[in-house]
Amino acid sequence: MLSNKVQDALNAQINAELWSGYLYLAMSMHFEAEGRSGVANWFRIQFKEEQAHAEIFINYINQRGGRVVLEPIAAVPQTWDSPLAAFEDTLAHEQKVTAMINNLYAIAEADHDYATRDRLTWFVSEQVEEEDNARQLIDKFKLIGNDGMGIYMLDQELAARTYTTPSPLATTAE
């Protein structure tokens, strides 16, 4: 059984994951409207990943006999000056999410809730990957600068990204 403190923190994380998904969907729609379908695809896949992260937390709370409480999702930005600006926002956001996951881990540790701490270990590793992906794309966009052919080629690379079901959902995915 989850303590109220852990349950409340997990519910707050669900809201944060859904907000993240909404942010990435807004980014996707922005770049789709600007004709950057590869960048739009990258953010659409990111949207799906954030939804999956929320679902992992939802499933976990339910498995532990807790209660999922869905709160309203706050508004997100709608426009970005460039893909570089969007990926810089992405990195800053993922760093914030990393801090939230680390805080959740500390709450579970302090509460001696080792099952929750164990579930969060996957998210700790996931956040390392999320930050690294954003950093790499920032570096690529900075390297390319305003080179049209480079931008086109990177857009094509981002168009090839596909969604993979996260391992904690793989056993429940159909």
Helices and strands as residue ranges (DSSP letters): H 4-33, H 37-63, H 83-110, H 114-144, H 148-159, H 167-170
